[in-house]
Amino acid sequence: MEQPNYKYLMEKTGIRFPLIGFYDTDNKSAFEPLILSRTCVFAYYKQWEKGKSLLITGNQFGCPGAGTWLCNIKSRTKEDYIKFLADDEGLKASRDLMGQWLDHVRPYKQQYENLIIGPLKASEYKYLKTITFFVNPDQLSILMIGAQLFSKPCDPEPVLAPFGSGCMQLVSLFDDLDIPQAIIGATDMAMRKYIPFNILALTVTKPMFEQLCSLGRDSYLNKKFINELKKARKNDNENRNILSGNNHETQQC
């Protein structure tokens, strides 16, 4: 299948940051220029904005967490993880709960040697696993409606907000990449220093991405609620500009 056209979705949501794909591929040359991962995945946020892609392999994964959860490399023992995450950082109420969580979650299983995180490449759609939108709260609310639009009560929950590292939220925390589902991400305190304070992520599977891209002019993207939201933000920005003496336009939702 060809990569769907997401231009209308971006236009109606006002998202300016490039969509970021997680690829599992044997064709890394298609993504050049590539950057080798040396630290947290999200430290390359500004490089993604410039059109560059991050290469992660079992030999070069940067952060130990990315090695564990993206490459299935045992970069730390279970006891080391419990000490770091529970004892040092206090991310679960007890060592036992952290141990249970570690026993429950599973790392992503690579198909090929190269994991690529970077702007979408239409020609490489077959290798694409997930797509991440970096969004403000208004844009997140707009996308969440789309993510839940086709969901029946008996379907798997369409939008999740699971505990885990930022890189896990990109792919590892999905149970099945073949169902339409989304994860609210960039909620890991350790990685938030790399991105703007008012930005979160919504990572979606390919089936969910295709649903979102199918939304047209007859959808909620052209209805009253979204138009009222945009009008309210426009008025907010105009009032702030008047108070600050700044007449320049401010980026809109």
Secondary structure by P-SEA (a helix, b strand, c coil): cccccaaaaaaaacccccbbbbbbcccccccccccccccccccaaaaaaabbbbbbcccccccccccccccccccccaaaaaaaccccccccccaaaaaaaaacccccccccccccccccccccccccccccccccaaaaaaaaaaaaccccccccccccccccccccccccccccccccccccccccccccccccccbbbbbbcaaaaaaaaaccccccccccaaaaaaaaaaaaaaaaaaaaccccccccc
